[in-house]
């Protein structure tokens, strides 16, 4: 007897539009609004960023992106205070990440 390649039953595979819709609903439910920072919190973040840049210490950097608060570990490579941008090199992939200062929620030394 020849095996004709049985396929597993995939309930949502027959309706990709419905599957995408469900994924979007689940994603939207997990979203959080961007936290509001006080002047003191922003000043504290600024001091830690500057110290981390000058001492080359690793930091936990928490930032807001697409409804999520994301924390990564790495090193601050560059701060552009006029352009309000930093360059952060993450430990996981050693990639340079350029991000705006207004998305940073928290910075702490490792």
VEXROMI-990158 format. One line per field, with one value per atom (N, C-alpha, C): residue number from 1; atom name; chain; residue in one letter; x negated, y negated, z negated. Coordinates in nm, 3 decimals, decimal comma, padded with zeros to 5 digits, always signed. Atoms other than C-alpha are relative to their C-alpha. Layout:
num <- c(NUM|...)
atome <- c(CA|...)
chaine <- c(A|...)
residu <- c(A|...)
px <- c(X|...)
py <- c(Y|...)
pz <- c(Z|...)
***
This chain:
num <- c(1|1|1|2|2|2|3|3|3|4|4|4|5|5|5|6|6|6|7|7|7|8|8|8|9|9|9|10|10|10|11|11|11|12|12|12|13|13|13|14|14|14|15|15|15|16|16|16|17|17|17|18|18|18|19|19|19|20|20|20|21|21|21|22|22|22|23|23|23|24|24|24|25|25|25|26|26|26|27|27|27|28|28|28|29|29|29|30|30|30|31|31|31|32|32|32|33|33|33|34|34|34|35|35|35|36|36|36|37|37|37|38|38|38|39|39|39|40|40|40|41|41|41|42|42|42|43|43|43|44|44|44|45|45|45|46|46|46|47|47|47|48|48|48|49|49|49|50|50|50|51|51|51|52|52|52|53|53|53|54|54|54|55|55|55|56|56|56|57|57|57|58|58|58|59|59|59|60|60|60|61|61|61|62|62|62|63|63|63|64|64|64|65|65|65|66|66|66|67|67|67|68|68|68|69|69|69|70|70|70|71|71|71|72|72|72|73|73|73|74|74|74|75|75|75|76|76|76|77|77|77|78|78|78|79|79|79|80|80|80|81|81|81|82|82|82|83|83|83|84|84|84|85|85|85|86|86|86|87|87|87|88|88|88|89|89|89|90|90|90|91|91|91|92|92|92|93|93|93|94|94|94|95|95|95|96|96|96|97|97|97|98|98|98|99|99|99|100|100|100|101|101|101|102|102|102|103|103|103|104|104|104|105|105|105|106|106|106|107|107|107|108|108|108|109|109|109|110|110|110)
atome <- c(N|CA|C|N|CA|C|N|CA|C|N|CA|C|N|CA|C|N|CA|C|N|CA|C|N|CA|C|N|CA|C|N|CA|C|N|CA|C|N|CA|C|N|CA|C|N|CA|C|N|CA|C|N|CA|C|N|CA|C|N|CA|C|N|CA|C|N|CA|C|N|CA|C|N|CA|C|N|CA|C|N|CA|C|N|CA|C|N|CA|C|N|CA|C|N|CA|C|N|CA|C|N|CA|C|N|CA|C|N|CA|C|N|CA|C|N|CA|C|N|CA|C|N|CA|C|N|CA|C|N|CA|C|N|CA|C|N|CA|C|N|CA|C|N|CA|C|N|CA|C|N|CA|C|N|CA|C|N|CA|C|N|CA|C|N|CA|C|N|CA|C|N|CA|C|N|CA|C|N|CA|C|N|CA|C|N|CA|C|N|CA|C|N|CA|C|N|CA|C|N|CA|C|N|CA|C|N|CA|C|N|CA|C|N|CA|C|N|CA|C|N|CA|C|N|CA|C|N|CA|C|N|CA|C|N|CA|C|N|CA|C|N|CA|C|N|CA|C|N|CA|C|N|CA|C|N|CA|C|N|CA|C|N|CA|C|N|CA|C|N|CA|C|N|CA|C|N|CA|C|N|CA|C|N|CA|C|N|CA|C|N|CA|C|N|CA|C|N|CA|C|N|CA|C|N|CA|C|N|CA|C|N|CA|C|N|CA|C|N|CA|C|N|CA|C|N|CA|C|N|CA|C|N|CA|C|N|CA|C|N|CA|C|N|CA|C|N|CA|C|N|CA|C|N|CA|C|N|CA|C|N|CA|C|N|CA|C|N|CA|C|N|CA|C|N|CA|C|N|CA|C|N|CA|C)
chaine <- c(A|A|A|A|A|A|A|A|A|A|A|A|A|A|A|A|A|A|A|A|A|A|A|A|A|A|A|A|A|A|A|A|A|A|A|A|A|A|A|A|A|A|A|A|A|A|A|A|A|A|A|A|A|A|A|A|A|A|A|A|A|A|A|A|A|A|A|A|A|A|A|A|A|A|A|A|A|A|A|A|A|A|A|A|A|A|A|A|A|A|A|A|A|A|A|A|A|A|A|A|A|A|A|A|A|A|A|A|A|A|A|A|A|A|A|A|A|A|A|A|A|A|A|A|A|A|A|A|A|A|A|A|A|A|A|A|A|A|A|A|A|A|A|A|A|A|A|A|A|A|A|A|A|A|A|A|A|A|A|A|A|A|A|A|A|A|A|A|A|A|A|A|A|A|A|A|A|A|A|A|A|A|A|A|A|A|A|A|A|A|A|A|A|A|A|A|A|A|A|A|A|A|A|A|A|A|A|A|A|A|A|A|A|A|A|A|A|A|A|A|A|A|A|A|A|A|A|A|A|A|A|A|A|A|A|A|A|A|A|A|A|A|A|A|A|A|A|A|A|A|A|A|A|A|A|A|A|A|A|A|A|A|A|A|A|A|A|A|A|A|A|A|A|A|A|A|A|A|A|A|A|A|A|A|A|A|A|A|A|A|A|A|A|A|A|A|A|A|A|A|A|A|A|A|A|A|A|A|A|A|A|A|A|A|A|A|A|A|A|A|A|A|A|A|A|A|A|A|A|A)
residu <- c(X|X|X|X|X|X|X|X|X|X|X|X|X|X|X|X|X|X|X|X|X|X|X|X|X|X|X|X|X|X|X|X|X|X|X|X|X|X|X|X|X|X|X|X|X|X|X|X|X|X|X|X|X|X|X|X|X|X|X|X|X|X|X|X|X|X|X|X|X|X|X|X|X|X|X|X|X|X|X|X|X|X|X|X|X|X|X|X|X|X|X|X|X|X|X|X|X|X|X|X|X|X|X|X|X|X|X|X|X|X|X|X|X|X|X|X|X|X|X|X|X|X|X|X|X|X|X|X|X|X|X|X|X|X|X|X|X|X|X|X|X|X|X|X|X|X|X|X|X|X|X|X|X|X|X|X|X|X|X|X|X|X|X|X|X|X|X|X|X|X|X|X|X|X|X|X|X|X|X|X|X|X|X|X|X|X|X|X|X|X|X|X|X|X|X|X|X|X|X|X|X|X|X|X|X|X|X|X|X|X|X|X|X|X|X|X|X|X|X|X|X|X|X|X|X|X|X|X|X|X|X|X|X|X|X|X|X|X|X|X|X|X|X|X|X|X|X|X|X|X|X|X|X|X|X|X|X|X|X|X|X|X|X|X|X|X|X|X|X|X|X|X|X|X|X|X|X|X|X|X|X|X|X|X|X|X|X|X|X|X|X|X|X|X|X|X|X|X|X|X|X|X|X|X|X|X|X|X|X|X|X|X|X|X|X|X|X|X|X|X|X|X|X|X|X|X|X|X|X|X)
px <- c(-00,084|+00,000|-00,089|+00,081|-00,138|+00,053|-00,037|-00,141|+00,012|-00,023|+00,007|-00,025|+00,035|-00,122|+00,117|-00,111|+00,145|-00,041|+00,025|+00,170|+00,072|-00,063|+00,240|+00,114|-00,113|+00,566|-00,041|+00,032|+00,510|+00,126|-00,132|+00,838|+00,002|-00,003|+00,738|-00,069|+00,074|+00,531|+00,094|-00,094|+00,842|+00,057|-00,053|+00,935|-00,110|+00,111|+00,616|+00,041|-00,045|+00,808|+00,049|-00,052|+00,980|-00,117|+00,117|+00,649|-00,075|+00,068|+00,484|+00,081|-00,087|+00,782|-00,011|+00,014|+00,753|-00,136|+00,133|+00,379|-00,004|-00,004|+00,443|+00,076|-00,078|+00,707|-00,082|+00,083|+00,472|-00,112|+00,108|+00,191|+00,050|-00,055|+00,413|+00,034|-00,033|+00,524|-00,125|+00,124|+00,159|-00,067|+00,061|+00,080|+00,025|-00,012|+00,018|-00,029|+00,031|+00,017|-00,141|+00,135|-00,320|+00,003|+00,004|-00,405|-00,042|+00,033|-00,422|-00,112|+00,112|-00,751|+00,003|+00,010|-00,790|-00,133|+00,127|-01,063|-00,115|+00,104|-01,257|-00,045|+00,034|-01,240|-00,082|+00,074|-01,357|-00,141|+00,131|-01,643|-00,088|+00,074|-01,747|-00,047|+00,036|-01,742|-00,116|+00,105|-01,957|-00,134|+00,125|-02,218|-00,058|+00,049|-02,240|-00,053|+00,047|-02,270|-00,138|+00,128|-02,555|-00,111|+00,101|-02,736|-00,033|+00,022|-02,688|-00,084|+00,077|-02,829|-00,148|+00,138|-03,140|-00,075|+00,068|-03,212|+00,005|-00,016|-03,112|+00,060|-00,067|-02,905|+00,123|-00,119|-02,631|+00,124|-00,126|-02,272|+00,115|-00,130|-01,922|+00,073|-00,069|-01,742|+00,142|-00,141|-01,362|+00,058|-00,058|-01,182|+00,137|-00,136|-00,833|+00,001|-00,007|-00,766|+00,127|-00,122|-00,433|+00,085|-00,088|-00,234|-00,065|+00,070|-00,500|-00,116|+00,119|-00,764|-00,105|+00,104|-01,084|-00,126|+00,125|-01,398|-00,111|+00,118|-01,738|-00,122|+00,126|-02,088|-00,105|+00,104|-02,377|-00,078|+00,088|-02,605|+00,046|-00,031|-02,531|-00,126|+00,115|-02,759|-00,006|-00,003|-02,644|+00,130|-00,119|-02,404|-00,002|-00,016|-02,283|+00,111|-00,101|-02,110|+00,078|-00,073|-02,020|+00,104|-00,092|-01,864|+00,088|-00,074|-01,729|+00,003|+00,016|-01,862|-00,119|+00,115|-02,088|-00,030|+00,039|-02,280|-00,036|+00,009|-02,259|-00,045|+00,044|-02,451|+00,047|-00,057|-02,256|-00,097|+00,089|-02,432|+00,037|-00,046|-02,222|-00,059|+00,042|-02,314|-00,112|+00,105|-02,575|+00,039|-00,050|-02,357|+00,013|-00,021|-02,348|+00,148|-00,140|-02,001|+00,006|-00,017|-01,920|+00,143|-00,135|-01,628|+00,013|-00,029|-01,465|+00,004|+00,000|-01,505|+00,141|-00,135|-01,129|+00,068|-00,057|-01,066|-00,063|+00,067|-01,303|+00,081|-00,083|-01,113|-00,087|+00,084|-01,391|-00,140|+00,137|-01,768|-00,059|+00,063|-01,949|-00,131|+00,126|-02,303|+00,019|-00,008|-02,348|-00,067)
py <- c(+00,118|+00,000|-00,124|+00,119|-00,339|-00,114|+00,113|-00,633|-00,124|+00,116|-00,933|-00,131|+00,123|-01,181|-00,062|+00,056|-01,240|-00,136|+00,134|-01,602|-00,014|+00,025|-01,709|-00,098|+00,090|-01,882|-00,132|+00,133|-02,255|-00,085|+00,062|-02,422|-00,140|+00,137|-02,780|-00,015|+00,009|-02,699|-00,021|+00,016|-02,692|-00,141|+00,136|-03,044|-00,095|+00,084|-03,253|-00,140|+00,133|-03,581|+00,002|-00,012|-03,462|+00,020|-00,024|-03,340|-00,130|+00,129|-03,678|-00,093|+00,083|-03,852|+00,038|-00,046|-03,637|-00,040|+00,039|-03,704|-00,149|+00,144|-04,080|-00,031|+00,021|-04,061|+00,037|-00,045|-03,868|-00,102|+00,098|-04,115|-00,131|+00,125|-04,417|+00,011|-00,019|-04,269|-00,008|+00,001|-04,243|-00,138|+00,132|-04,607|-00,080|+00,091|-04,860|-00,141|+00,137|-05,240|-00,037|+00,042|-05,413|-00,068|+00,060|-05,496|-00,146|+00,141|-05,861|-00,016|+00,021|-05,971|-00,142|+00,131|-06,256|-00,064|+00,070|-06,518|+00,065|-00,065|-06,347|+00,131|-00,128|-06,009|-00,023|+00,029|-06,161|-00,048|+00,048|-06,338|+00,115|-00,117|-06,014|+00,087|-00,077|-05,829|-00,069|+00,077|-06,107|+00,019|-00,017|-06,081|+00,140|-00,138|-05,702|+00,023|-00,015|-05,718|-00,063|+00,069|-05,969|+00,076|-00,077|-05,769|+00,130|-00,126|-05,445|-00,022|+00,032|-05,611|-00,022|+00,034|-05,744|+00,114|-00,109|-05,432|+00,131|-00,121|-05,178|+00,117|-00,102|-04,992|+00,052|-00,059|-04,755|-00,047|+00,045|-04,860|+00,089|-00,052|-04,719|-00,121|+00,111|-04,946|+00,046|-00,032|-04,938|-00,110|+00,098|-05,105|+00,048|-00,026|-05,124|+00,012|-00,021|-04,981|+00,077|-00,064|-04,900|+00,064|-00,048|-04,863|+00,093|-00,090|-04,667|-00,073|+00,049|-04,749|+00,110|-00,097|-04,573|-00,036|+00,022|-04,531|+00,079|-00,063|-04,456|-00,038|+00,026|-04,437|-00,037|+00,038|-04,614|-00,121|+00,113|-04,916|-00,120|+00,124|-05,278|-00,041|+00,036|-05,371|-00,149|+00,140|-05,722|-00,064|+00,077|-05,990|-00,129|+00,126|-06,269|-00,078|+00,072|-06,509|-00,100|+00,092|-06,755|+00,075|-00,081|-06,486|+00,089|-00,081|-06,313|+00,148|-00,138|-05,975|+00,061|-00,072|-05,711|+00,118|-00,124|-05,422|+00,099|-00,103|-05,106|+00,129|-00,129|-04,782|+00,109|-00,103|-04,484|+00,117|-00,114|-04,187|+00,125|-00,123|-03,922|+00,018|-00,013|-03,991|-00,095|+00,101|-04,270|-00,093|+00,090|-04,485|-00,141|+00,141|-04,864|-00,032|+00,042|-04,989|-00,150|+00,144|-05,353|-00,023|+00,026|-05,476|-00,140|+00,134|-05,801|+00,002|+00,010|-05,917|+00,004|+00,005|-05,964|+00,137|-00,134|-05,586|+00,076|-00,066|-05,502|-00,020|+00,001|-05,412|+00,011|-00,022|-05,300|+00,046|-00,045|-05,249|+00,031|-00,040|-05,060|+00,071|-00,071|-04,932|+00,148|-00,146|-04,556|+00,037)
pz <- c(+00,000|+00,000|+00,000|-00,015|+00,094|-00,087|+00,085|-00,148|+00,087|-00,085|+00,026|-00,073|+00,073|-00,232|-00,071|+00,077|-00,490|-00,055|+00,055|-00,597|-00,132|+00,129|-00,951|+00,019|-00,003|-01,014|-00,062|+00,049|-01,051|+00,012|-00,006|-01,144|+00,060|-00,050|-01,054|+00,135|-00,126|-00,746|+00,117|-00,110|-00,531|+00,006|+00,003|-00,637|-00,047|+00,043|-00,641|-00,046|+00,041|-00,667|-00,144|+00,135|-00,981|-00,099|+00,085|-01,126|-00,025|+00,016|-01,061|-00,089|+00,084|-01,219|-00,146|+00,139|-01,532|-00,056|+00,045|-01,553|-00,034|+00,025|-01,531|-00,129|+00,122|-01,806|-00,124|+00,112|-02,035|-00,025|+00,010|-01,963|-00,062|+00,052|-02,035|-00,148|+00,141|-02,369|-00,088|+00,078|-02,480|-00,001|-00,008|-02,393|-00,127|+00,113|-02,667|+00,049|-00,042|-02,640|-00,045|+00,036|-02,651|-00,136|+00,134|-03,013|+00,005|+00,012|-03,109|-00,101|+00,090|-03,265|-00,056|+00,062|-03,512|+00,039|-00,027|-03,476|-00,075|+00,080|-03,757|+00,062|-00,064|-03,583|+00,127|-00,123|-03,253|-00,031|+00,041|-03,431|-00,047|+00,049|-03,603|+00,117|-00,120|-03,268|+00,072|-00,066|-03,118|-00,071|+00,075|-03,397|+00,020|-00,015|-03,367|+00,141|-00,138|-02,987|+00,018|-00,013|-03,010|-00,073|+00,075|-03,280|+00,073|-00,072|-03,084|+00,126|-00,120|-02,772|-00,035|+00,036|-02,947|-00,068|+00,071|-03,156|+00,078|-00,082|-02,887|-00,080|+00,080|-03,150|+00,074|-00,060|-03,041|-00,076|+00,059|-03,102|+00,046|-00,042|-03,096|+00,056|-00,064|-02,851|+00,031|-00,025|-02,854|+00,087|-00,092|-02,565|+00,046|-00,045|-02,418|+00,152|-00,145|-02,073|+00,034|-00,051|-01,906|-00,110|+00,105|-02,226|-00,101|+00,093|-02,416|-00,067|+00,070|-02,676|+00,013|-00,030|-02,569|-00,077|+00,072|-02,781|+00,065|-00,058|-02,631|-00,082|+00,068|-02,775|+00,104|-00,095|-02,607|-00,046|+00,027|-02,583|+00,081|-00,070|-02,493|+00,078|-00,082|-02,202|+00,031|-00,043|-02,113|-00,046|+00,035|-02,234|+00,079|-00,074|-02,006|-00,069|+00,078|-02,243|+00,084|-00,087|-01,966|+00,084|-00,079|-01,748|-00,084|+00,096|-02,060|+00,039|-00,044|-01,945|-00,074|+00,053|-02,102|+00,090|-00,068|-01,952|-00,109|+00,103|-02,161|+00,067|-00,055|-02,093|-00,096|+00,087|-02,227|-00,016|+00,029|-02,387|+00,080|-00,064|-02,215|+00,139|-00,139|-01,852|+00,039|-00,026|-01,882|+00,114|-00,103|-01,656|-00,053|+00,037|-01,659|+00,018|-00,004|-01,742|-00,023|+00,013|-01,684|-00,048|+00,049|-01,891|-00,055|+00,049|-01,988|-00,153|+00,146|-02,347|-00,059|+00,054|-02,385|-00,011|+00,016|-02,361|-00,117|+00,112|-02,647|-00,127|+00,121|-02,963|-00,124|+00,118|-03,197|+00,043|-00,021|-03,210|-00,137|+00,125|-03,485|+00,031|-00,019|-03,526|-00,030|+00,017|-03,498|-00,129)
***
